[in-house]
């Protein structure tokens, strides 16, 4: 289907608007993921630090870490108090899991990397499904003897990003439709209607109307006003030339009689 001038302008504006919206949404999503990941890591770090402090208070009672029993319940309670976490675990420097929160039945818990006590930093599981945030556990003499690792699912970050994109897409679609409707109405008033008057006058002139004129309002764009004025002058010139030719023909006929 061939689009008219208004349709072509609206289509071009729609394509440009969609491109701008897509770039804005991609940028917003990237910034959101970075900011939200930092926020989730900060929250998880605070939770892991609190769990590490609990363990340090127990170790301060001269209880050896490997003799301690029942700290799995503290890990479970941490998950119950704080939504959005995958697990909480305590790992010794050799990478052995000493305590761990309960894992959903039928699923294998993710393998945890051996911690580097001197350079703890956030990481992720090998399958990339969970983000890991470590917190050091110190004995009474200040030695780092274990690491609390608290994990949260990466899909939580993706779900929040997708929710943001869905909200942005809905708002952008509504704004785009409204903008195109306003643009279509504006084009009809300032461009399509004046051009329609010019085209109508052209058709009338082609049909033999030598009095065809284009009358645009005072608010017409300068270019359209020039076009209308030029057309009106052309009609007048053609009418004048035709009148002169008719007069010359009549004079010639009179002379031949």
N, C-alpha and C positions, 0 to 999 in steps of 0.2 A: 504494500500500500504506500502510495506516494504521499509524503507529508507536505502540508502547506508551510508557508513561511513561519506562522506562529508555532506550528507543531515542531518544525526544525529547531527553532530557538528554544522552545521548552525542552525538547529532547536533549539539546546540547547542554542546557543549564542543569537538567536532571543528571546527566552523565558526570558533569563537573562536580555537582553536589555530592553524588554518590562516592566519587573518588576522594573528595575532601573528608567525607564522613568516615570512609574506610581507613584513611590515614590517621585521622583523629582517634578512632577506636583502637587501632593497632598500637598507637603510641600510648593511649590511656591504659590499655591492657598490660603493656610492658612495664609502665611505671607502677601500676597497681601491684603486679606480681612482685616487683622488687620491694616496694614499701610493705606489702602484706607479709612477704617472707621475712623481712627484718622484724616486723612486729611479732610474728609467730615465734621466731627464734628468740626474741627478747622475753616473751612470755614463758616459753618452754625453759629458757635458761633460769629464770626466776624460780620456776617450779622445781627444776633439778637441783638448784642451789639449796632450796629449803629441804629437800629430801636428803641431800648430802650433810646438811647441818644436823638433821635427826640422827643419821648414822654416826657422825662424829661425837655426838653426845653419848651415844651408847659405847663407843670405843673408849671414851674418856673414863669409863668405869673399869678399865683394865680387862676388857673382854676382847680376846683375840678375834680378828675379823673372820678367820676360817672356822672358829668355834661358835660363831654367832648363828642362831637359828630363829626363824620366824619373821625375818625382815621382809619376806615376800608380802606379808599383809600390809606393811607400810606402802609398798609399791602399788598394791591393789587399791588402797585407800586414796592414794594420790590420783589414780585414774578416775575414781568415783567422784572426787571433789572437783576435778578439772575436766570439763568436756573437751572433746576434740583431740585427745592424745591417743597414740597407738599402744604404747607400753612404757614401762619404767623398769630399769634393770640396774644391777650393780655388777661391775666387771673388775676383776683384779688385773694387775699389770701384765699378766701373761695372756690375757684375753679370755679367761674362764669366767663364765657367768655364774656368780654366786647367788644372786637373788633376782627374781623376775616376777613381774605381774602376770596374772593369768592370761592365757592366750585363747581366742575363740576355739572351741572344740572342732576338731577336724582340719584345722589349719596349722601348718608348720611355722613356728616363730622364725623371724628373719635372723640370719647370721650377723653377729655384731663384730666389727673390726676390733683388733687389739688396740687399746689406747696408747698414745704416746704421751706419758705424763708431763713431759716438759713442754709440750706444744699442743694443748687441747684446742680443737676447733670444730665447728659443726661439719658434719659430713652426711652421707646418705647410705642406705643399704645397697648391697650389690645389685638388687633388682630395680633400684630407683624408686621404690614405692613409699619409702619412709625417710623423712629427714631426722637426723640424729643430733642431739645437742648434749655435750658432755659437761659434767661438773666434777671437779676433783674432790676426793675425800681424804682428809689428813688425819693422821694419828695424833696422839697427845704430844709427841715430840716434833710435830710439824712435817713429818714425812708424808708424801702422797702415797697412800696404800691401796687406793681403789678409785674407780670412776663411776659416778652415777650417769647413766645414759637414758635420757627421756626422748622418745620419738613421737612424731606426729605424722599423719598420712599426707603424702604429697597431693593426693586427690582432693583434700580439703582446700588446698590453695587453688587447685584447678576449678573446683566447684564455686568458690567465691569469685574467681575471675569470670567464669561463665555466667554467673548471676549478674555481675557488673556489665558484661557485654550484652546480655539480653535486655537489661534495663536501658543501656545506651542505645541499642538498636531500636527499641520501641520508641524512645523519645526522638531519635533521629528520624525514624520513618514518619512519625506524626509531624515533626517540623518540616520534613522534606515535602510531604503532601501539601501542607498548608502553604509553604513557600511557592510551590509550583502553581497552586490555585491562584494565589495572589499575583504571581508573575503572568499567568495566562490572562487574568483580568486586566492587568496593567498593559500588556501587549495589545490586547483587543482595543483598549482605549487610545493608546498613544501611537500605535503603529498599524495594526490590522485595519481598523475602521478608516483612518485617513487614506491608506493605500487602496482600500476597497472603493472609496470615492473616486480616486484617480483611475482605477481600472474600469469603474462604471462609466466615467466620462470617456475613456478611450473606446469602450464598446459602443457608446452612443455616437461618437464621432465616426467610427467605422461603419455604423449603420446609416450614415448620411446626415446626422445632426451637426450642423456647423455652428450651433449655438451652445454646444456642450462646454460647461465650465466646471472647475473644481473650486468649491467654496469650503475652505478649512477654517476652523475656529482660531481665535487669537492665541490659543495655547498650543497650537501645533508646533512640532519640532522644527527647528530652522531648516534642516535638510528637506523635510516634507513640504514646508512652505515654499522653498526654492523650486522643488519639483512641480508643485501645483502652479506656481507662477509661470514657470517655463512651459508647462502644458497649455495654460490659458493663452499665453503669447503665441504658441504654435498654432492653436485653433484660430486665433484672430488672423495670423499671417496666412494660413491656408484659406480661410474664408475670404480674405482680401484678394489673394491671388486668384482664386476661383472667380470672384466678382470681376476682376480685371480681364480674365480670359473670356468670360461670358460677354462682357462689354465689347471686347475686341472682335469676338465672333459676330455679335449683332451688327457692329459697324461694318465688318467685311461683307456681311449679307446684304446690308443696305446699299453698299457701294456697287455690288454686282447686279442690282436690280435696274 
